[in-house]
Amino acid sequence: MIGVDVAPEMIAICNQRSRPIEITLADFWATSLPFPRAHFGAVIALHGTLAHPPEDADASLKKLSEELARLLIPRGVILFEVPSPAFLDAIDRGPASLARSIGADRSVHEDEALEVAIEARAFSADRWITSFSRHFDVHAEPISNVEQLVVGVRME
Ligand SMILES: C[S@@+](CC[C@H](N)C(=O)[O-])C[C@H]1O[C@@H](n2cnc3c(N)ncnc32)[C@H](O)[C@@H]1O
């Protein structure tokens, strides 16, 4: 198993685990990942890790699809846990200090202590499917009222 993270601080925390794994420092939106073709049987991104794409989200998702198709063996699997659109309604019903929606598919969490604003996107199942369907047999299914699982198998 190999992890990827763009934040050295998060890699340092992960290295403190009782069972650390190898983690590569890389940005999966910005660059080609430093692994050879057909190197993995599965790529897993949980806990909304893919919910923060660059502003050109559609182009970024398609580029990621292409890169994951390069890295996976035929019939290799992608598995993403991402927020569903209903996530935006749920946060608007909760305390404003946590997060709020700022558009049709967008939320922001403003952290006053850290003085950062973190945007997240909550795309429809159709948008995920369209973005990955060139390389993957892909579908999306709800796993709670605020999250969905995007599952794909790399076409041969
Ligand atoms: C929600 S946490 C998930 C942590 C861990 N993988 C897990 O499943 O418990 C998201 C992680 O993705 C990393 N991350 C966010 N954007 C990234 C990017 N563009 N490239 C690589 N890592 C990224 C963050 O630094 C953070 O550690």
The ligand as a Gaussian input file, in Angstrom:
#p B3LYP/6-31G(d) Opt

LIG

0 1
 C       -9.718000      14.094000       4.647000
 S       -7.968000      13.859000       4.800000
 C       -7.866000      12.113000       4.606000
 C       -6.751000      11.570000       5.410000
 C       -6.520000      10.059000       5.253000
 N       -6.166000       9.725000       3.878000
 C       -7.711000       9.247000       5.697000
 O       -8.399000       8.640000       4.862000
 O       -7.965000       9.227000       6.901000
 C       -7.435000      14.485000       3.280000
 C       -5.932000      14.440000       3.065000
 O       -5.719000      14.719000       1.692000
 C       -4.594000      15.543000       1.561000
 N       -4.726000      16.264000       0.299000
 C       -5.597000      17.266000       0.011000
 N       -5.436000      17.686000      -1.256000
 C       -4.433000      16.937000      -1.781000
 C       -3.800000      16.906000      -3.055000
 N       -4.161000      17.743000      -4.022000
 N       -2.827000      15.993000      -3.270000
 C       -2.454000      15.140000      -2.285000
 N       -3.009000      15.132000      -1.040000
 C       -3.995000      16.011000      -0.802000
 C       -4.620000      16.434000       2.803000
 O       -3.345000      16.959000       3.095000
 C       -5.163000      15.467000       3.858000
 O       -4.116000      14.846000       4.566000

